[in-house]
Amino acid sequence: MKVLILGIGNVMFSDEGVGVHLCRLVEQKYAFSSQEHTLHFVDGGTLAERLIPIIVEYDYLIVLDCVDANDGKIGDVYFFDFENVPSSISWQGSAHEIEMLQTLKMMDMVGDRPPTKIVGIIPEVVSDTTLKMTASVLKGSVVMEQTLLKHLGELGFSYEQIADLDIQELADLSCKEERWY
């Protein structure tokens, strides 16, 4: 099985970028292995429907993103199957989230969406132009990381930590890297 970890968010808007930063953190912090499966990491940013050609190449998708929840508070982490989104969850925090939801639904309409799990967190700040994430989301990102690692273990991946990285340090460095989009 080809598994895709897809980080979604706008890294320029504080907590909004946690999905992308976490995707990059896990990719760089751990070495994964499986005799049956392959694992790939993609920084999906805010590309939404432009990610369809990438997503359809995979057998299983795990999305890391911000979510809203009627009964939640800032920093709460949710893990759910896209087929069974809890009624309290919505993607109403920012424009990209609505687009990602629509993208997954479009893929459903043509039967191209692989089985999809969501690891989401309720953000605090999504409008300030900064790479700095809030304390609540930094704390919650640790829960997101552990949730993702546990699920990858359930899928048959083993892993070992190969680097000592901090998500905020990684976020700070991301603006210094040369990117080609």
URTA-V461626 format. One line per field, one symbol per residue. ss: DSSP state (H for helix, E for strand, - for the rest). phi: phi as a letter, one per 20 degrees, with the letter a starting at -180 (. if undefined). Layout:
ss=???
phi=???
This chain:
ss=-EEEEEEE----EHHHHHHHHHHHHHHHHEEEE----EEEEEEEE--HHHHHHHH----EEEEEEE-EE-------EEEEEHHH----EE----HHHHHHHHHHHHHHH-----EEEEEEE--------E----HHHHHHHHHHHHHHHHHHHH---EEEE-----HHHHHHHH-------
phi=.eddddedqdfedlfgegffffgffffeecddbafdcdccdceeldflffegffgffdebccddaecdbgddcgnfdccbeffcfgffebddfbffffffgffffffffdmdefgcdddcceeddccfeaefefgffffffffgfffffffffffoedbcfdbdddfffffffffeeeccd
